[in-house]
Every structure is written in structure tokens, then in C-alpha cells.
């Protein structure tokens, strides 16, 4: 095993035992990948998430009893890379609309499996390396965007998505505000409301409970975050 390559954790969700076995056997053949669990339906995976960290990759069937794979993807907030497994090619387009990482058509070949893993690893490497630089990579639909941190004005929560407002663009990303905050440097970005993260370097002025951002945006400061914000900026009082 190459010690320079981080090990990726994976979960398999499929109601067909033979399909789970096939993906599990591919995982066992592939270096630097570890299967943390096999699940026959969505509820059993959701129960796992209550006491365990979400895996890096989730291999998920689409057609399952109780809750379908697409329904789960539409409402989930985990930051895992999701690879759908299906016998029906028409589900691929819908999956990409929900920001999946890749799709595998049954029966899945090992070569195609490897390509999906390589694609996910490349994306995760982008994210990992970006956190120590002055930029981040985010994916919106099928496009990976590089965003300079200095250009981010604020980030707004939209339930299972966030809106990243920059000085020149607005990008919608499927993630949570909590996970977004973890990927940003704490000395530059702070949450000021349950629905907003701001870039401290983009503050134009603060009056009462409102922050005017530069060049655009007026953000309300929640009482729960006000004290921490003022500790960070330490305004000079006259």
C-alpha cells in the first residue's frame, strides 16, 4: 500500500446481496479503500450515520424499498461523494442534477469501478489541497469551480444547498453551511447568523444588527453570534 495516498472510507447501499458482494469485492481488490459497512436499505444506513462519521464515498442503488436512492440524495446533508449504481441509464441524468460524483451501470466492470474511484479521489484531493491555499474548489452541477477566498463576500444557507456570493458571481453548491464553514479559514470567515457566513475582509460597515458587505449584501447579525463577531474584529471605540 502507498502510504502517501490517503485511505478512503466507503459504504455500499443496495437491496440486492449479489450487487453488494460485487462492489465489496472490488473495494477489497483496490488499494487505499476501506468498506465501513454494507446496507440493504436507506433506513439502515441512516441509523449508522447517527453514531458514525459519514464515509468518503457512498455506492448507492437507485431502486430500493421504502426510500429510493434519488429521494435520499435529494434530502441528505452528508458531504460524501455519491456514486449511484443502477441498471437503468435514464437515472444517470437525474443523478447528475443532484450533484452525484458518478454513476455505474449494472453489471459493473472492475475497470469502470476504478475510473469512478479515480474521479472521486481527484475531486477530494482538490478539496483537501485547497483548504491550505487561498482558494477552494467547489462543484456545482457538473462543473468544478475554483474560487479565490478573497472574492467570497458571503455564503447563505438554502437548506441542503448553499449560495456562495462572490464579487462577480453566485454559485449554488450542494452542501451544508456547517460543512462549508469547516472548509474555510477561521481567521477570515465567521458565521453571524444561522443562515449566513461572512468574509471578515469584506465587511464595509456595521450598524446596529446589520452588516453591509463590500461590494454587495446586507446581512443580519444574530444575537447568538454577535459577541463572537465583535471579539474577532475588536473595533476601536472613541
PyMOL commands that set and color helices and strands:
alter all, ss='L'
color gray80, all
select helices_A, chain A and resi 17-29+42-49+69-75+91-97+110-130+149-151+177-182+200-202+223-233
alter helices_A, ss='H'
color red, helices_A
select strands_A, chain A and resi 8-13+33-39+57-61+81-86+102-105+135-140+143-148+152-158+161-166+170-173+189-193+196-199+203-207+210-213+218-220
alter strands_A, ss='S'
color yellow, strands_A
deselect
rebuild
show_as cartoon
